[in-house]
Amino acid sequence: MSNSTHARETLVLGIPLIGSSLAQMALHVTDTVMVGWYGVVSLAAVVLGASSFFIVYVVGSGFAKAVMPMVAAALGRGDEAQVRRDTRMGMWLSIAYGILVLPIFWWSAPILLALGQKPEVAEIAQDYMRIVGFGMVPALIVTVLQSYLSALHRTHVLLLVTLASVGVNILFCWALIFGNWGFPEMGAKGAAVATVATQILTLLALAVFAGLLPELKRFHLFQRFWRPDWHALRQVFNLGMPIGLTGLAEGGLFQASALMMGWIGTVQLAGHGIALEVTALTFMMHVGISSASTIRVARFDGQGDRASVRQAAKVGIVISLGVAIASVILFLSAAEPIVSLFLDMTKPQSAEILAYGVNLLFVSALFQLADGMQVMALGLLRGVQDTRVPMGLAAVSYWIIGIPCSYVLAFPLGYGGVGLWLGLVVGLICASGSLMWRFWRLVR
């Protein structure tokens, strides 16, 4: 297979996955914006509750993400029964995890108070989290079905459903947060109900597609769903738990950076938040390409075709490098107009936040290549079902190297927020280098 064919097939898979990832980000953005219109305390509570939900979700999503390479590899071997077994046990583990973590959401206020949050914010955040916690199971099963459909090259379905879910979420939020169209005014609770309702409708839509698409009926995905398959369950758990913990390590890196930026000042934290949102948009593009590469590498690995594994990996890396270079050019040439989109320049301190955000976006340009390569390497390693060693390499890079470097550069050496972000660059470079070395060592 030629490089151009590999590139075309990676993009056919990857572009809808990029769109789906960006649409999922839009769900979070619309919730934040609309609750922000409602009230400052409610906004703080929802941001706190949503970030807490995400941290818990990331760990459980490892089981769902493990389904993608396992299904692709099973298809490569021609084992259609294993496709059903792996996906079904991914859903089993997701349901079990979602039930087990529910008490964390139900009794979240004492946890938040112990972490130093204000009582009025913690109380509203708990009201939000008690509702949104019931969305953990549907959110995780949605991720399983996304992995399943992606591995079967049905990414256009994911894009259509995710885009529709953004519109549905906006309507629910408008009705329930503010009490429009005869609905009760629920504030932060309304945002939680809207989120759970959107997740359930998304789950139903994806389940219908997965079960009724004519070309997928042969997998009988939901037939005798209650039957356990302990061997497949153990395999999904062993592959998925390290994926979840790796995601926790990476998410924790940026959460810790926000905490340390808060020590520097409010203006600096605002600039950090804006720069991070912009960086997250470009990161979603790498995530889509990485997921497409995971599927292709896993399929060839299942076929035992190591030459095609290497070729597909190289093509995915080149595409990701192209995205990273384009991002660097954009950030360096248009940082000020980009950051100003997030600010009302008539308000006090906006000019100061703008200047700080622009400086951080310049630093962000430095880690575009490293950030793209580390997520690409993780995707490639999942494609060959190697997740335990990458978990260790990522944890060391982020927490043993990255966070200490951020702290030392920001505080003892006095470089402030810019030094903090330079520490992130160091951690991401270590992660991308060690993970890429691991992949090519395995497949050479």
C-alpha positions as CSV (number, residue, x, y, z in Angstrom):
1,M,0.0,0.0,0.0
2,S,1.4,3.4,-1.0
3,N,2.0,6.3,1.4
4,S,-0.7,8.3,-0.4
5,T,-3.3,5.5,0.2
6,H,-2.3,5.3,3.8
7,A,-2.7,9.1,4.2
8,R,-6.0,9.1,2.4
9,E,-7.5,6.3,4.6
10,T,-6.1,7.9,7.8
11,L,-7.7,11.3,6.9
12,V,-11.0,9.6,5.9
13,L,-11.1,8.1,9.4
14,G,-9.5,11.1,11.2
15,I,-11.4,14.1,10.0
16,P,-14.8,13.0,11.3
17,L,-13.1,12.0,14.6
18,I,-11.6,15.5,14.8
19,G,-15.0,17.0,14.2
20,S,-16.6,14.8,16.8
21,S,-13.9,15.7,19.4
22,L,-14.4,19.4,18.7
23,A,-18.1,19.0,19.0
24,Q,-17.7,17.3,22.4
25,M,-15.6,20.3,23.5
26,A,-18.5,22.5,22.3
27,L,-20.8,20.7,24.8
28,H,-18.6,21.9,27.7
29,V,-18.2,25.4,26.3
30,T,-21.9,25.9,25.8
31,D,-22.6,24.8,29.4
32,T,-20.0,27.2,30.7
33,V,-21.1,30.1,28.7
34,M,-24.8,29.7,29.5
35,V,-24.3,29.2,33.2
36,G,-22.0,32.2,33.1
37,W,-25.0,34.3,31.9
38,Y,-27.0,33.0,34.9
39,G,-24.6,33.9,37.7
40,V,-21.1,34.0,39.0
41,V,-21.5,31.6,41.9
42,S,-23.3,29.1,39.7
43,L,-20.6,29.4,37.1
44,A,-17.9,28.7,39.7
45,A,-19.9,25.7,41.0
46,V,-20.5,24.2,37.5
47,V,-16.8,24.7,36.5
48,L,-15.7,23.0,39.7
49,G,-18.3,20.2,39.3
50,A,-17.6,19.6,35.6
51,S,-13.8,19.4,36.1
52,S,-14.3,17.0,38.9
53,F,-16.7,14.9,36.8
54,F,-14.1,14.9,34.0
55,I,-11.3,13.6,36.3
56,V,-13.4,10.7,37.4
57,Y,-14.6,10.1,33.9
58,V,-11.1,9.9,32.4
59,V,-10.1,6.9,34.6
60,G,-13.2,5.0,33.6
61,S,-12.9,5.9,29.9
62,G,-9.8,3.8,29.7
63,F,-12.0,0.7,29.4
64,A,-14.0,2.3,26.6
65,K,-10.9,3.4,24.7
66,A,-9.4,-0.1,25.0
67,V,-12.3,-1.4,22.9
68,M,-11.1,0.6,19.8
69,P,-7.7,-1.3,19.2
70,M,-9.2,-4.6,20.4
71,V,-12.0,-4.5,17.9
72,A,-9.7,-3.3,15.1
73,A,-7.3,-6.1,15.9
74,A,-10.1,-8.7,16.0
75,L,-11.3,-7.5,12.6
76,G,-7.7,-7.8,11.3
77,R,-7.7,-11.4,12.4
78,G,-11.2,-12.0,10.9
79,D,-12.7,-12.8,14.4
80,E,-16.1,-11.2,14.3
81,A,-17.2,-13.0,17.5
82,Q,-14.4,-11.3,19.4
83,V,-15.6,-7.9,18.2
84,R,-18.9,-8.5,20.0
85,R,-17.2,-10.0,23.1
86,D,-14.7,-7.1,23.6
87,T,-17.3,-4.4,23.0
88,R,-19.9,-6.0,25.3
89,M,-17.4,-6.4,28.2
90,G,-16.2,-2.8,27.7
91,M,-19.8,-1.8,28.4
92,W,-20.0,-4.1,31.4
93,L,-16.9,-2.5,32.9
94,S,-18.2,1.0,32.2
95,I,-21.5,0.3,33.9
96,A,-19.7,-1.2,36.9
97,Y,-17.3,1.7,37.2
98,G,-20.1,4.3,36.8
99,I,-22.1,2.7,39.7
100,L,-19.0,2.4,41.9
101,V,-18.0,6.1,41.7
102,L,-21.6,7.4,42.2
103,P,-21.0,8.0,46.0
104,I,-18.1,10.4,45.2
105,F,-20.6,12.6,43.5
106,W,-23.4,12.2,46.0
107,W,-21.2,13.2,49.0
108,S,-18.9,15.7,47.1
109,A,-19.5,18.7,49.3
110,P,-17.3,17.5,52.2
111,I,-14.6,16.6,49.7
112,L,-14.7,20.1,48.1
113,L,-14.8,21.8,51.5
114,A,-11.7,19.8,52.6
115,L,-10.0,21.0,49.4
116,G,-10.6,24.6,50.5
117,Q,-13.6,25.6,48.4
118,K,-16.1,28.2,49.6
119,P,-19.2,26.7,51.3
120,E,-21.7,28.4,49.0
121,V,-19.8,27.2,45.9
122,A,-19.4,23.7,47.4
123,E,-23.1,23.4,48.1
124,I,-24.2,24.3,44.6
125,A,-21.4,22.1,43.1
126,Q,-22.8,19.2,45.1
127,D,-26.3,19.8,43.8
128,Y,-24.9,19.8,40.3
129,M,-22.7,16.7,40.8
130,R,-25.5,14.7,42.5
131,I,-27.4,14.9,39.2
132,V,-24.6,14.8,36.7
133,G,-23.1,11.7,38.5
134,F,-26.0,9.7,37.1
135,G,-24.7,10.6,33.7
136,M,-21.4,8.7,34.2
137,V,-22.8,5.4,33.0
138,P,-24.3,6.7,29.8
139,A,-21.3,8.9,29.1
140,L,-18.9,5.9,29.4
141,I,-21.2,3.6,27.3
142,V,-21.3,6.4,24.7
143,T,-17.5,6.3,24.6
144,V,-17.5,2.5,24.2
145,L,-19.9,2.8,21.2
146,Q,-17.8,5.6,19.8
147,S,-14.7,3.2,20.0
148,Y,-16.7,0.4,18.4
149,L,-18.1,2.4,15.5
150,S,-14.7,4.1,14.9
151,A,-13.0,0.7,14.7
152,L,-15.6,-0.3,12.2
153,H,-14.9,2.8,10.1
154,R,-18.3,4.4,10.9
155,T,-16.9,7.7,12.0
156,H,-19.4,9.8,10.0
157,V,-22.1,8.4,12.3
158,L,-20.2,9.7,15.3
159,L,-19.8,13.1,13.8
160,L,-23.5,13.5,12.9
161,V,-24.7,12.3,16.4
162,T,-22.2,14.5,18.3
163,L,-23.1,17.6,16.3
164,A,-26.8,16.9,16.9
165,S,-26.1,16.5,20.6
166,V,-24.6,20.0,20.8
167,G,-27.8,21.5,19.5
168,V,-30.0,19.4,21.8
169,N,-27.8,20.4,24.8
170,I,-28.2,24.1,24.0
171,L,-32.0,23.7,23.9
172,F,-32.1,21.8,27.2
173,C,-29.8,24.4,28.9
174,W,-31.8,27.3,27.6
175,A,-35.0,25.7,28.9
176,L,-33.8,24.4,32.3
177,I,-31.1,26.9,33.4
178,F,-33.3,30.0,32.9
179,G,-36.8,28.5,33.1
180,N,-37.8,29.3,29.5
181,W,-40.7,27.8,27.6
182,G,-42.6,27.0,30.8
183,F,-39.9,24.9,32.4
184,P,-38.8,25.6,36.0
185,E,-35.8,27.8,36.5
186,M,-33.1,25.4,37.9
187,G,-29.8,27.3,37.4
188,A,-26.8,25.0,37.9
189,K,-29.1,22.0,38.5
190,G,-30.7,22.7,35.1
191,A,-27.3,22.5,33.5
192,A,-26.8,19.1,35.1
193,V,-30.2,17.8,34.0
194,A,-29.5,19.0,30.5
195,T,-26.1,17.2,30.5
196,V,-27.5,13.9,31.6
197,A,-30.5,14.1,29.2
198,T,-28.1,14.8,26.3
199,Q,-25.9,11.9,27.3
200,I,-28.9,9.5,27.4
201,L,-30.2,10.7,24.0
202,T,-26.7,10.4,22.5
203,L,-26.5,6.8,23.9
204,L,-29.8,5.8,22.4
205,A,-28.9,7.3,19.0
206,L,-25.5,5.5,18.9
207,A,-27.1,2.2,20.2
208,V,-29.7,2.4,17.4
209,F,-27.0,2.9,14.8
210,A,-24.7,0.2,16.3
211,G,-27.6,-2.3,16.4
212,L,-29.6,-1.5,13.3
213,L,-27.1,-0.4,10.6
214,P,-27.5,-3.2,8.0
215,E,-23.8,-3.7,7.5
216,L,-23.3,-4.0,11.3
217,K,-26.2,-6.4,12.1
218,R,-23.9,-9.4,11.7
219,F,-22.1,-8.6,14.9
220,H,-25.2,-9.0,17.0
221,L,-23.8,-6.5,19.5
222,F,-26.7,-6.5,22.0
223,Q,-27.8,-10.1,21.6
224,R,-27.7,-11.9,25.0
225,F,-26.0,-8.8,26.5
226,W,-26.4,-10.2,30.1
227,R,-24.1,-13.2,29.4
228,P,-20.7,-12.7,31.1
229,D,-17.4,-13.4,29.2
230,W,-14.8,-13.4,31.9
231,H,-11.8,-13.8,29.6
232,A,-12.7,-10.9,27.4
233,L,-13.6,-8.8,30.5
234,R,-10.2,-9.5,32.0
235,Q,-8.5,-8.5,28.7
236,V,-10.4,-5.2,28.4
237,F,-9.7,-4.4,32.0
238,N,-5.9,-5.2,31.7
239,L,-5.6,-3.0,28.6
240,G,-8.0,-0.3,29.7
241,M,-7.0,0.5,33.3
242,P,-3.5,1.8,32.3
243,I,-5.1,3.9,29.6
244,G,-7.4,5.5,32.2
245,L,-4.5,6.1,34.6
246,T,-2.4,7.6,31.8
247,G,-5.2,10.0,31.0
248,L,-5.5,10.9,34.7
249,A,-1.7,11.6,34.8
250,E,-2.0,13.9,31.8
251,G,-5.2,15.6,33.0
252,G,-3.7,16.1,36.4
253,L,-0.7,17.8,34.9
254,F,-2.8,20.6,33.5
255,Q,-5.0,20.7,36.7
256,A,-1.8,21.2,38.8
257,S,-0.6,23.9,36.4
258,A,-3.9,25.8,36.9
259,L,-3.5,25.5,40.7
260,M,0.0,26.8,40.6
261,M,-1.0,29.6,38.2
262,G,-3.7,30.6,40.7
263,W,-0.8,31.1,43.3
264,I,0.7,33.7,40.9
265,G,-2.5,35.8,40.5
266,T,-6.0,36.1,39.1
267,V,-5.0,37.9,35.9
268,Q,-2.4,35.2,35.2
269,L,-4.9,32.4,35.9
270,A,-7.4,34.1,33.4
271,G,-4.7,34.3,30.7
272,H,-3.7,30.7,31.4
273,G,-7.4,29.5,31.0
274,I,-7.7,31.3,27.7
275,A,-4.4,30.0,26.3
276,L,-5.3,26.5,27.5
277,E,-8.7,26.6,25.8
278,V,-7.0,27.6,22.5
279,T,-4.4,24.9,22.8
280,A,-7.1,22.3,23.6
281,L,-8.7,23.0,20.2
282,T,-5.5,22.1,18.3
283,F,-5.0,19.2,20.6
284,M,-8.3,17.7,19.6
285,M,-7.0,17.6,16.0
286,H,-4.1,15.5,17.2
287,V,-6.5,13.3,19.2
288,G,-8.6,12.6,16.0
289,I,-5.5,11.7,14.0
290,S,-4.1,9.6,16.8
291,S,-7.4,7.6,17.1
292,A,-7.4,7.0,13.4
293,S,-3.8,5.7,13.6
294,T,-4.7,3.5,16.5
295,I,-7.4,1.8,14.4
296,R,-5.2,1.3,11.4
297,V,-2.2,0.1,13.3
298,A,-4.4,-2.3,15.3
299,R,-6.0,-3.7,12.1
300,F,-2.6,-4.4,10.5
301,D,-1.2,-5.8,13.8
302,G,-4.2,-8.2,14.0
303,Q,-3.3,-9.3,10.4
304,G,0.4,-9.8,11.5
305,D,1.5,-7.3,8.9
306,R,4.3,-5.4,10.7
307,A,5.5,-3.6,7.6
308,S,2.1,-1.9,7.2
309,V,2.0,-1.2,10.9
310,R,5.2,0.8,10.5
311,Q,4.0,2.5,7.3
312,A,0.7,3.5,8.8
313,A,2.4,4.9,11.9
314,K,4.8,7.0,9.8
315,V,2.0,8.5,7.8
316,G,0.0,9.3,10.9
317,I,3.1,11.0,12.5
318,V,3.7,13.1,9.3
319,I,0.0,14.3,9.3
320,S,0.2,15.2,13.0
321,L,3.5,17.1,12.4
322,G,1.7,19.0,9.6
323,V,-1.1,20.0,12.0
324,A,1.5,21.0,14.7
325,I,3.5,23.2,12.3
326,A,0.3,24.9,11.1
327,S,-0.6,25.5,14.8
328,V,2.8,27.0,15.5
329,I,2.5,29.4,12.6
330,L,-1.0,30.4,13.6
331,F,-0.1,31.0,17.3
332,L,3.0,33.0,16.4
333,S,1.3,35.2,13.8
334,A,-2.2,35.7,15.3
335,A,-1.9,35.3,19.0
336,E,-3.4,38.7,19.9
337,P,-6.5,38.4,17.8
338,I,-7.1,34.9,19.0
339,V,-6.9,35.7,22.7
340,S,-9.0,38.9,22.3
341,L,-11.9,36.8,21.1
342,F,-12.3,35.6,24.7
343,L,-12.3,39.1,26.2
344,D,-14.5,42.2,26.5
345,M,-11.8,44.8,26.1
346,T,-14.0,47.5,27.7
347,K,-13.7,45.8,31.1
348,P,-10.8,46.6,33.5
349,Q,-7.8,44.2,33.5
350,S,-8.8,42.9,30.0
351,A,-5.7,44.5,28.5
352,E,-3.5,42.9,31.1
353,I,-5.1,39.5,30.6
354,L,-4.7,39.9,26.8
355,A,-0.9,40.6,27.1
356,Y,-0.4,37.7,29.5
357,G,-2.5,35.3,27.4
358,V,-0.5,36.2,24.2
359,N,2.8,35.4,26.0
360,L,1.5,32.0,27.1
361,L,0.2,31.3,23.5
362,F,3.8,32.0,22.3
363,V,5.1,29.4,24.7
364,S,2.3,27.1,23.7
365,A,3.8,27.2,20.2
366,L,6.9,25.6,21.6
367,F,5.0,22.5,22.8
368,Q,2.7,21.9,19.8
369,L,5.2,19.4,18.3
370,A,5.7,17.6,21.6
371,D,2.0,17.6,22.5
372,G,1.1,16.2,19.1
373,M,3.8,13.5,19.2
374,Q,3.0,12.3,22.8
375,V,-0.7,11.8,22.0
376,M,0.2,10.2,18.6
377,A,2.7,7.8,20.4
378,L,0.1,6.8,22.9
379,G,-2.4,6.1,20.1
380,L,0.2,4.0,18.2
381,L,1.1,2.0,21.4
382,R,-2.6,1.3,22.0
383,G,-2.8,0.0,18.5
384,V,-0.3,-2.7,19.4
385,Q,-2.0,-3.1,22.8
386,D,0.9,-1.8,24.8
387,T,-0.4,0.3,27.7
388,R,1.3,-0.6,31.0
389,V,4.8,0.6,30.2
390,P,3.5,3.8,28.5
391,M,1.5,4.5,31.6
392,G,4.8,4.5,33.6
393,L,6.7,6.6,31.0
394,A,3.9,9.2,30.9
395,A,3.6,9.4,34.7
396,V,7.4,9.9,35.1
397,S,7.4,12.5,32.3
398,Y,4.5,14.5,33.6
399,W,4.9,14.2,37.4
400,I,8.5,13.4,38.2
401,I,9.9,15.8,35.5
402,G,7.2,18.2,34.2
403,I,5.6,19.4,37.4
404,P,8.9,19.9,39.4
405,C,10.3,21.8,36.4
406,S,7.2,24.0,36.3
407,Y,7.5,24.8,40.0
408,V,11.2,25.5,39.9
409,L,11.0,27.7,36.8
410,A,7.9,29.6,38.0
411,F,8.9,30.3,41.6
412,P,12.5,29.7,42.8
413,L,13.9,31.0,39.4
414,G,11.2,33.7,39.2
415,Y,9.9,33.2,35.7
416,G,6.3,33.2,36.8
417,G,3.6,31.8,34.5
418,V,5.9,31.7,31.5
419,G,8.3,29.5,33.5
420,L,5.4,27.3,34.6
421,W,4.4,26.7,30.9
422,L,8.1,26.0,30.0
423,G,8.0,23.3,32.6
424,L,5.0,21.8,30.8
425,V,7.1,21.9,27.6
426,V,9.9,19.9,29.3
427,G,7.4,17.3,30.6
428,L,5.7,16.9,27.2
429,I,9.1,16.6,25.3
430,C,10.1,13.8,27.7
431,A,6.8,12.0,27.2
432,S,6.8,12.3,23.4
433,G,10.5,11.2,23.2
434,S,10.2,8.2,25.5
435,L,6.8,7.0,24.1
436,M,8.0,7.2,20.5
437,W,11.1,5.3,21.4
438,R,9.0,2.6,23.0
439,F,6.7,2.2,20.0
440,W,9.5,2.0,17.4
441,R,11.5,-0.4,19.7
442,L,8.4,-2.7,19.7
443,V,7.7,-2.7,15.9
444,R,11.1,-2.4,14.3
